[in-house]
């Protein structure tokens, strides 16, 4: 009677695994694990950032929430993801890759289905949408389990490329959900479950949409991902209980790398979650001075200034950041991660400084608004670019600094803390204002440049990586 569980475990768990031994390393299994887990991670990021594609349109769908309420709602998935990542970071050695990836992918269905239901009529109370925003954070929590788990399968010399591919392609889920949403909601053929809605934008006639498509279309893919993971993945025998995994906090490099990853992924995730709302409130329909104004000057602005639709631009930032992570990952394997972390930090300082003047729109004329919006958009894309480079480089550094199990734990921990980016970005913009919050970003990046040079990049650095 007891042989069945033993047989199942033997089929799931590898008996031995050493990716540093070329003679025995199963390259096919490693790459299969990477691609299936990356597919599921892409869906996880889509679920995590689905609220960021929906929340800017809640007003047009008939909900009546204030700017502050919407900022808090957009920040909630980031808070949840950070908390969930603190749990998921310890699960890889306990659950194994197979169970972790398949069960997590199934959990994504809950919040995704909820958003699909609640956009169909503006009747949900604020607290319920906040709960759905919190549950969307499970998609962000997955990162701290999937990435360390995949790192077990590859030798150190390839981890920059492998983790860069997985994280970068996974990050594309952010851009994908924001890019496809405007097209999905216009397809009546996909609206199998539920009817249409009227979406009203300022100065434009109401349009018929099927907003539930933006959420429900992902659910069949999530089921497919869970089935693939359950049937095709195996688990590496890297075991440690929760207490044993806490030994990562005894080394100072865990804390230094946490600060660096807040600079890179915290920036990426924070901007990705709030990009649409920030654009709308500065240069779009959320800026009352632009849209409602008073007298002839307001009419001049309406007639002479093309108010941008955030949905048409919001996907560009995550696309640039994710693309940079993929493209620069092989370069980190060749040149080391620390030098590219330096490039990331210096680039972020310049990009943020360039963007700050555009955070205070000049509403004196349409030409001034156009110029300001252009500076805002290009500055934000530059911030995404350099944060993406740093996301690739820090994930090359960690496997070089720590031994295998610890590296997995540090990857999970740093990812957990950086996942609070959307929450702190939302809180910072709401309470401090965009200008002050971005200025703090410059100071943080400058601090991280100093840490990287002193600890990891300079000749004779203690942990050159």
C-alpha positions in Angstrom: 0.0 0.0 0.0 2.9 2.4 0.7 4.7 1.9 -2.7 2.5 4.3 -4.6 3.6 7.5 -2.8 7.2 6.3 -3.0 6.9 5.7 -6.8 5.3 9.1 -7.3 8.0 10.9 -5.4 10.7 9.0 -7.4 9.1 10.1 -10.6 8.9 13.7 -9.4 12.2 14.1 -7.6 15.6 13.6 -9.3 17.9 11.2 -7.4 21.0 13.3 -8.1 21.7 16.6 -9.9 25.0 18.4 -10.6 24.8 20.9 -13.4 28.5 21.7 -13.0 29.3 18.2 -14.3 29.1 18.4 -18.1 29.2 14.6 -18.4 26.0 14.0 -16.3 24.1 17.3 -16.7 20.8 16.8 -18.5 20.7 19.8 -20.7 17.3 18.9 -22.2 15.6 18.8 -18.9 17.2 22.1 -17.8 15.9 23.9 -20.9 12.5 22.2 -20.8 12.2 23.4 -17.2 13.2 26.9 -18.2 10.7 27.2 -21.1 7.7 25.8 -19.2 8.4 27.8 -16.1 8.9 30.9 -18.2 5.5 30.4 -19.9 3.9 30.1 -16.5 5.8 33.1 -15.2 4.6 35.2 -18.1 1.1 34.3 -17.2 1.8 35.1 -13.6 3.0 38.6 -14.5 0.0 39.1 -16.7 -2.2 38.3 -13.7 -0.2 40.5 -11.5 -0.4 43.6 -13.8 -3.9 43.0 -15.1 -5.2 45.5 -12.6 -2.9 48.1 -14.0 -4.6 47.8 -17.4 -8.1 47.9 -15.9 -7.9 50.4 -13.1 -7.2 53.5 -15.3 -10.5 52.7 -17.1 -12.7 52.1 -14.1 -14.0 55.7 -14.3 -14.9 55.3 -17.9 -16.7 52.1 -17.1 -18.9 53.8 -14.6 -17.1 53.4 -11.3 -16.7 56.6 -9.2 -13.4 56.5 -7.3 -11.1 59.4 -6.5 -7.5 59.7 -7.9 -6.1 58.7 -4.4 -8.3 55.6 -4.3 -7.2 54.5 -7.7 -3.5 55.0 -6.8 -4.0 52.9 -3.7 -5.8 50.2 -5.8 -3.0 50.2 -8.3 -0.4 49.9 -5.5 -2.2 47.0 -3.8 -0.8 44.2 -6.1 2.7 45.4 -5.3 2.1 45.2 -1.6 0.6 41.8 -1.9 3.4 40.5 -4.2 6.0 41.5 -1.7 4.2 39.7 1.0 3.6 36.6 -1.1 7.2 36.5 -2.2 8.3 36.2 1.4 6.4 33.0 1.4 7.2 31.7 -2.1 11.0 32.3 -1.5 11.2 29.4 0.9 9.0 27.0 -1.1 11.4 25.7 -3.8 13.4 23.3 -1.6 10.3 22.2 0.2 7.8 21.7 -2.6 10.0 21.2 -5.6 9.7 22.7 -9.0 6.9 20.5 -10.3 4.3 21.2 -7.5 5.4 24.8 -7.0 4.9 25.8 -10.6 1.8 23.9 -11.4 -0.2 24.8 -8.2 0.9 28.5 -8.3 -0.3 28.7 -11.9 -3.7 27.4 -11.0 -4.0 30.0 -8.2 -3.7 32.8 -10.7 -7.2 32.0 -11.9 -8.9 33.4 -8.8 -8.1 37.1 -9.2 -8.2 36.9 -13.0 -11.7 35.5 -13.0 -12.8 38.1 -10.4 -11.7 41.0 -12.5 -13.4 39.5 -15.5 -16.7 39.4 -13.6 -16.5 42.8 -11.9 -15.7 45.0 -14.9 -19.0 44.0 -16.5 -21.0 46.4 -14.3 -19.9 49.2 -12.0 -21.5 47.8 -8.9 -18.5 46.3 -6.9 -17.7 48.1 -3.7 -14.2 49.5 -3.3 -13.1 47.0 -0.7 -14.0 44.1 -3.1 -11.8 45.5 -5.9 -9.0 46.0 -3.4 -9.3 42.3 -2.4 -9.0 41.4 -6.1 -6.0 43.7 -6.5 -4.4 42.0 -3.5 -5.0 38.5 -4.9 -3.4 39.6 -8.2 -0.2 39.8 -6.1 0.0 36.0 -6.2 1.3 36.5 -9.8 4.1 38.6 -8.4 4.8 36.2 -5.6 5.4 33.4 -8.1 8.7 35.1 -9.2 10.4 34.3 -5.9 9.6 30.7 -6.2 10.0 30.1 -10.0 13.4 31.9 -10.4 15.4 30.2 -7.6 13.8 26.8 -8.6 15.0 27.3 -12.2 18.5 28.4 -11.1 19.0 24.9 -9.6 19.0 23.4 -13.1 21.8 25.4 -14.7 25.6 25.7 -14.2 26.9 29.1 -12.9 28.5 30.0 -16.3 25.0 30.0 -17.9 22.9 31.4 -15.1 23.1 35.0 -16.4 21.6 33.9 -19.7 19.1 31.4 -18.2 17.7 33.7 -15.5 17.8 36.7 -17.8 15.7 34.8 -20.3 13.2 33.6 -17.8 12.8 36.9 -15.9 12.9 39.0 -19.1 10.4 36.9 -21.0 8.3 36.6 -17.8 8.4 40.4 -17.5 6.9 40.6 -21.0 3.7 39.4 -19.4 3.4 43.0 -18.0 3.7 44.6 -21.5 1.5 41.8 -23.0 -1.5 42.4 -20.8 -1.3 46.1 -21.3 -0.7 46.0 -25.0 -3.5 43.4 -25.8 -6.2 44.9 -23.5 -7.4 47.6 -25.9 -7.7 45.0 -28.7 -9.3 42.3 -26.6 -12.0 44.5 -25.2 -13.1 45.4 -28.7 -13.7 41.8 -29.9 -17.3 40.8 -29.3 -16.5 37.3 -30.6 -14.5 36.6 -27.4 -17.3 37.7 -25.1 -18.7 34.2 -24.4 -19.3 35.0 -20.8 -21.1 38.3 -20.3 -22.4 41.2 -22.3 -21.0 44.5 -23.5 -20.4 47.7 -21.6 -20.4 51.4 -22.6 -17.1 53.1 -21.9 -17.2 56.9 -21.9 -14.0 59.0 -22.2 -14.0 62.8 -21.7 -14.7 64.6 -25.0 -15.5 61.4 -26.9 -18.7 59.5 -27.6 -19.3 56.4 -25.6 -17.9 53.2 -27.2 -19.1 49.6 -26.8 -16.6 47.3 -25.2 -16.4 43.8 -23.8 -13.9 44.5 -21.0 -14.2 41.1 -19.4 -12.2 39.8 -22.4 -9.1 41.5 -21.0 -9.2 39.1 -18.0 -11.0 35.9 -19.1 -8.8 35.2 -22.1 -5.9 34.4 -19.9 -7.6 31.6 -17.9 -7.4 28.8 -20.5 -3.7 29.5 -20.9 -3.3 29.3 -17.1 -4.9 25.9 -17.1 -2.6 24.7 -19.9 0.4 26.0 -18.1 -0.5 24.2 -14.9 -1.0 20.9 -16.8 2.3 21.3 -18.7 4.1 21.9 -15.4 2.5 19.0 -13.6 3.2 16.5 -16.4 6.6 17.6 -17.7 8.6 19.1 -14.8 10.7 17.4 -12.2 12.3 18.6 -9.0 16.0 18.9 -8.0 16.9 17.4 -4.6 18.0 20.6 -3.0 16.4 20.5 0.4 16.4 22.8 3.3 13.8 23.7 5.9 12.7 27.3 6.6 15.1 27.8 9.5 18.1 26.5 7.4 17.2 28.9 4.6 17.5 31.9 6.9 21.3 31.6 7.0 21.4 34.0 4.0 20.7 36.8 6.4 24.1 36.3 8.1 26.1 37.7 5.2 26.2 41.4 4.3 26.0 40.7 0.6 22.4 39.7 1.0 21.6 43.2 2.2 23.7 45.0 -0.4 22.1 43.0 -3.2 18.7 43.8 -1.8 19.4 47.5 -2.1 20.6 47.0 -5.6 17.6 45.0 -6.7 15.2 47.6 -5.2 16.9 50.1 -7.5 16.4 47.9 -10.6 13.3 45.7 -10.2 11.6 48.0 -7.7 11.8 50.7 -10.2 10.6 48.5 -13.1 7.6 47.1 -11.2 6.7 50.4 -9.6 6.7 52.3 -12.8 4.9 49.5 -14.7 2.0 49.5 -12.2 1.6 53.2 -12.1 2.7 54.4 -15.6 -0.8 54.6 -17.0 -2.3 56.4 -14.0 0.6 58.8 -13.8 0.3 59.6 -17.6 -3.5 60.1 -17.3 -3.2 62.3 -14.3 -0.4 64.5 -15.6 -1.2 64.7 -19.3 -4.5 63.0 -19.9 -8.1 63.0 -18.9 -7.2 63.0 -15.2 -5.7 66.5 -15.3 -8.6 68.8 -14.7 -6.6 71.9 -15.7 -6.3 70.3 -19.2 -9.7 68.8 -19.6 -12.1 71.1 -17.7 -10.2 74.4 -17.3 -12.0 77.7 -17.6 -12.9 80.0 -20.5 -11.2 80.3 -23.8 -7.8 79.2 -22.6 -9.2 75.8 -21.7 -10.9 75.5 -25.1 -7.6 76.3 -26.7 -5.9 73.5 -24.9 -8.7 71.0 -25.8 -8.6 72.0 -29.4 -4.9 72.3 -29.8 -3.6 69.5 -27.6 -4.1 65.8 -28.4 -4.8 64.3 -24.9 -3.0 61.0 -24.9 -4.8 57.8 -24.2 -2.6 56.0 -21.7 -3.7 52.6 -23.0 -1.8 53.3 -26.3 1.5 54.0 -24.5 1.5 52.1 -21.2 2.8 48.8 -22.6 5.9 50.5 -24.0 7.7 50.9 -20.7 7.4 47.2 -19.6 8.3 46.1 -23.1 11.5 48.2 -23.1 12.4 47.0 -19.6 11.8 43.3 -20.3 13.6 43.5 -23.6 16.6 45.0 -22.0 16.7 42.2 -19.4 16.7 39.6 -22.2 19.2 41.3 -24.5 21.7 42.2 -21.9 21.6 38.8 -20.0 24.2 37.2 -22.3 26.5 40.2 -22.0 26.5 39.8 -18.2 27.7 36.2 -18.7 30.6 37.5 -20.8 31.5 40.6 -18.9 30.2 40.0 -15.4 27.2 41.5 -13.7 28.7 44.3 -11.6 29.9 46.5 -14.5 26.3 46.4 -16.0 24.8 47.2 -12.6 27.0 50.3 -12.6 25.7 51.2 -16.1 22.2 50.7 -14.8 22.7 53.0 -11.8 24.4 55.8 -13.7 21.8 55.6 -16.5 18.9 55.7 -14.0 20.3 58.9 -12.4 20.4 60.6 -15.8 17.0 59.3 -16.9 15.2 60.3 -13.7 16.8 63.8 -13.8 15.7 64.2 -17.4 12.1 63.2 -16.5 11.6 65.3 -13.4 10.9 68.7 -15.2 8.1 66.9 -17.2 6.3 65.9 -14.0 5.0 69.4 -13.7 3.0 69.9 -17.0 3.1 73.4 -18.5 -0.6 74.1 -19.3 0.0 77.5 -20.8 -0.3 76.3 -24.4 -0.8 73.2 -26.4 2.8 73.4 -27.7 4.1 73.4 -24.2 2.0 70.4 -23.2 3.1 68.5 -26.3 6.8 69.2 -25.5 6.3 68.2 -21.9 4.5 65.0 -22.8 7.3 64.0 -25.2 9.9 64.6 -22.5 7.8 62.6 -20.0 7.4 59.6 -22.3 11.0 59.4 -23.5 12.3 59.9 -19.9 10.1 57.1 -18.6 11.2 54.8 -21.4 14.8 55.5 -20.5 14.2 54.7 -16.9 12.6 51.4 -18.0 15.6 50.6 -20.2 18.2 51.1 -17.5 16.2 49.3 -14.8 15.9 46.3 -17.2 19.7 46.3 -17.7 20.1 46.2 -13.9 17.5 43.4 -13.5 19.7 41.2 -15.8 23.0 42.2 -14.2 22.0 41.7 -10.5 20.7 38.2 -11.3 24.1 37.3 -12.8 25.8 38.6 -9.7 23.9 36.6 -7.1 24.8 33.1 -8.3 28.4 34.3 -8.5 28.5 35.6 -4.9 26.6 32.8 -3.2 26.6 29.0 -3.3 23.8 27.3 -5.1 21.1 27.0 -2.4 21.9 30.3 -0.8 21.8 32.0 -4.3 18.3 30.7 -4.8 17.3 32.0 -1.4 18.9 35.4 -2.0 17.2 35.7 -5.4 13.9 34.9 -3.7 14.5 37.4 -0.9 15.7 40.3 -3.0 12.8 39.7 -5.4 10.3 39.8 -2.5 11.5 43.1 -1.2 11.7 44.7 -4.7 8.2 43.5 -5.5 6.9 46.2 -3.0 7.9 48.7 -5.8 4.3 49.2 -7.1 3.1 49.8 -3.5 5.8 52.3 -2.5 5.6 54.0 -5.9 1.9 54.5 -5.4 2.2 55.7 -1.8 5.2 57.9 -2.7 3.5 59.6 -5.6 0.3 60.1 -3.6 1.8 61.4 -0.4 5.0 63.2 -1.6 4.1 64.1 -5.1 5.9 62.8 -8.3 8.8 65.4 -8.2 9.9 64.7 -4.7 9.5 60.9 -5.1 11.6 60.9 -8.3 14.3 63.0 -6.6 14.5 60.4 -3.9 15.0 57.9 -6.7 18.1 59.8 -7.9 19.5 59.6 -4.4 18.8 55.9 -4.1 20.5 55.2 -7.4 23.5 57.2 -6.5 23.9 55.2 -3.2 23.6 52.0 -5.2 26.3 53.1 -7.7 28.6 53.6 -4.7 27.8 50.2 -3.2 28.4 48.4 -6.6 31.7 50.1 -7.2 33.0 49.5 -3.6 31.8 46.0 -3.1 31.6 44.3 -6.5 33.1 46.2 -9.5 36.4 48.0 -8.6 39.8 46.3 -8.9 40.3 44.3 -5.7 36.7 44.5 -4.7 35.8 41.9 -2.0 33.2 40.2 -4.2 33.9 40.9 -7.8 31.0 39.6 -9.8 
